[in-house]
Amino acid sequence: MAGRVNRQALRDELVRLLKGLDFYRAWRISCIKRDQEAVSEEDINQIVVVPGSFFLQLFDDTKDSQCAQITEEVQRWYSHTWSDLSYMARSAEGGLEADVRQFLTDFRNEVGFDFHTKTGLLKKTANKVLKRREIANELEYYSLKELEHDLTQSVLSAEELTKLADLLRKFENDPMTS
């Protein structure tokens, strides 16, 4: 009985994650179509990501002992995509920062959770920085800076967020990072 409950819990989480994956997919397709005249479905699947239904079918066809791997794969997708979104937001190309910020706001409103909270990467980075008591590079800085400005974040406690804010100010004021 416990195996069924566990599998169902994994499937429920996967369905939540796939709602976000499909939302991202639709957004990226609209961006590609806006910027290019013609794009085939095959190109879209290679450029963006396959539809969530692919992962759900894979999950349903997988044995109990391996079904967690499907959910973990989708969580890894969130991590990789968060890196891509962060890069796009910081890129020199005009308008992308506003597009990414709007996407993240729309994502939260439509899907019901913040994109970066599902990556696991943000929590790991924050824990590493708090343990080290130092932000080591710009990638850490920009990732954690987003966390600082998200008033609805649930990744860190208030105490951890206060410590992180101090580390962000220290990084900003370090002449070697300016």
C-alpha positions as CSV (number, residue, x, y, z in Angstrom):
1,M,0.0,0.0,0.0
2,A,2.8,2.4,0.9
3,G,4.3,2.0,-2.6
4,R,1.1,3.1,-4.3
5,V,0.8,6.1,-2.1
6,N,4.5,7.0,-2.8
7,R,4.0,6.5,-6.5
8,Q,0.8,8.6,-6.4
9,A,2.6,11.4,-4.5
10,L,5.4,11.4,-7.1
11,R,2.9,11.5,-9.9
12,D,1.0,14.4,-8.3
13,E,4.3,16.3,-7.9
14,L,5.2,15.5,-11.5
15,V,1.8,16.8,-12.8
16,R,2.5,20.1,-10.9
17,L,5.9,20.3,-12.4
18,L,4.6,19.5,-15.9
19,K,2.1,22.3,-15.7
20,G,5.0,24.6,-15.4
21,L,7.0,22.9,-18.1
22,D,4.1,23.2,-20.5
23,F,3.7,26.9,-19.5
24,Y,7.3,27.5,-20.3
25,R,7.1,25.6,-23.5
26,A,4.1,27.7,-24.7
27,W,6.0,30.9,-23.8
28,R,9.2,29.9,-25.6
29,I,7.2,28.8,-28.7
30,S,5.5,32.2,-28.8
31,C,8.9,33.9,-28.5
32,I,10.3,31.8,-31.3
33,K,7.3,32.4,-33.6
34,R,7.5,36.1,-32.8
35,D,11.2,36.2,-33.9
36,Q,11.2,33.7,-36.8
37,E,8.8,33.3,-39.7
38,A,8.5,29.5,-39.8
39,V,9.4,26.9,-37.1
40,S,8.6,23.2,-37.4
41,E,7.2,21.1,-34.4
42,E,10.4,19.0,-34.5
43,D,12.6,22.2,-34.3
44,I,10.5,23.4,-31.4
45,N,10.9,20.0,-29.5
46,Q,14.6,20.2,-30.0
47,I,15.0,23.9,-29.2
48,V,12.5,24.1,-26.3
49,V,11.3,21.0,-24.6
50,V,9.0,18.2,-25.4
51,P,5.4,18.5,-24.1
52,G,4.7,17.5,-20.5
53,S,2.5,14.7,-21.7
54,F,5.7,12.9,-22.9
55,F,7.0,12.8,-19.4
56,L,3.7,11.8,-17.9
57,Q,3.3,8.9,-20.3
58,L,6.9,7.9,-19.6
59,F,6.1,8.0,-15.8
60,D,3.0,5.9,-16.3
61,D,4.9,3.3,-18.3
62,T,7.8,3.0,-15.8
63,K,8.1,0.5,-13.0
64,D,7.6,1.7,-9.4
65,S,11.3,1.4,-8.6
66,Q,12.2,3.8,-11.4
67,C,9.4,6.3,-11.5
68,A,11.2,8.8,-9.2
69,Q,13.8,9.2,-11.9
70,I,11.2,10.8,-14.2
71,T,10.3,13.4,-11.6
72,E,14.0,14.1,-10.9
73,E,14.6,14.6,-14.6
74,V,11.9,17.2,-14.8
75,Q,13.3,18.9,-11.7
76,R,16.8,18.9,-13.4
77,W,15.1,20.5,-16.4
78,Y,13.9,23.3,-14.0
79,S,17.5,23.9,-12.9
80,H,18.9,24.0,-16.4
81,T,16.1,26.3,-17.6
82,W,16.6,28.6,-14.6
83,S,20.2,29.0,-15.7
84,D,19.0,29.8,-19.2
85,L,16.5,32.3,-18.0
86,S,19.0,34.0,-15.8
87,Y,21.4,34.3,-18.7
88,M,18.7,35.6,-21.0
89,A,17.7,38.2,-18.4
90,R,21.4,39.4,-18.1
91,S,22.2,39.3,-21.8
92,A,22.8,42.4,-23.7
93,E,20.0,41.8,-26.2
94,G,17.3,44.3,-25.8
95,G,14.0,43.4,-24.2
96,L,14.9,40.0,-22.9
97,E,15.1,41.0,-19.3
98,A,11.6,42.5,-19.4
99,D,10.4,39.3,-21.2
100,V,11.9,37.0,-18.6
101,R,10.6,39.0,-15.7
102,Q,7.1,39.1,-17.2
103,F,7.3,35.3,-17.9
104,L,8.3,34.6,-14.2
105,T,5.4,36.8,-13.0
106,D,3.0,35.1,-15.3
107,F,4.4,31.7,-14.4
108,R,3.8,32.3,-10.7
109,N,0.3,33.5,-11.3
110,E,-0.7,30.7,-13.7
111,V,1.1,27.7,-12.3
112,G,1.0,28.6,-8.6
113,F,4.6,28.5,-7.6
114,D,7.8,30.3,-8.3
115,F,9.9,28.8,-11.1
116,H,13.2,28.9,-9.2
117,T,11.9,27.2,-6.1
118,K,11.5,23.9,-8.0
119,T,15.0,23.9,-9.2
120,G,16.5,22.9,-5.9
121,L,19.5,24.8,-7.2
122,L,18.6,28.0,-5.4
123,K,18.4,26.3,-2.0
124,K,21.7,24.5,-2.6
125,T,23.4,27.7,-3.7
126,A,22.0,29.7,-0.7
127,N,23.1,27.0,1.7
128,K,26.6,26.8,0.2
129,V,27.0,30.6,0.4
130,L,25.6,30.8,3.9
131,K,27.9,28.0,5.1
132,R,30.9,29.6,3.3
133,R,29.8,33.1,4.5
134,E,30.8,34.5,1.2
135,I,29.4,34.9,-2.4
136,A,32.1,33.5,-4.6
137,N,31.1,34.8,-8.1
138,E,28.6,36.7,-10.1
139,L,26.5,33.6,-11.0
140,E,25.9,33.1,-7.3
141,Y,25.3,36.8,-6.7
142,Y,22.6,37.1,-9.5
143,S,20.8,33.9,-8.5
144,L,20.6,35.0,-4.9
145,K,19.8,38.6,-5.7
146,E,16.6,37.4,-7.3
147,L,15.8,35.5,-4.1
148,E,16.3,38.6,-2.0
149,H,13.7,40.6,-4.0
150,D,11.1,37.8,-4.1
151,L,8.8,38.7,-1.2
152,T,6.9,35.5,-1.6
153,Q,10.0,33.2,-1.4
154,S,9.9,30.2,0.8
155,V,13.4,28.9,0.1
156,L,15.0,30.6,3.2
157,S,13.9,31.5,6.6
158,A,13.8,35.2,7.6
159,E,17.1,34.7,9.6
160,E,18.8,33.1,6.6
161,L,17.5,35.8,4.3
162,T,18.9,38.5,6.6
163,K,22.3,36.8,6.6
164,L,22.2,36.5,2.8
165,A,21.3,40.2,2.4
166,D,24.5,41.0,4.4
167,L,26.5,38.8,2.1
168,L,25.0,40.4,-1.0
169,R,25.9,43.9,0.3
170,K,29.4,42.7,1.0
171,F,29.8,41.3,-2.5
172,E,28.4,44.5,-4.0
173,N,30.8,46.7,-2.0
174,D,33.9,44.5,-2.8
175,P,36.1,46.5,-5.2
176,M,37.3,43.2,-6.8
177,T,33.8,42.4,-8.0
178,S,32.8,45.8,-9.3
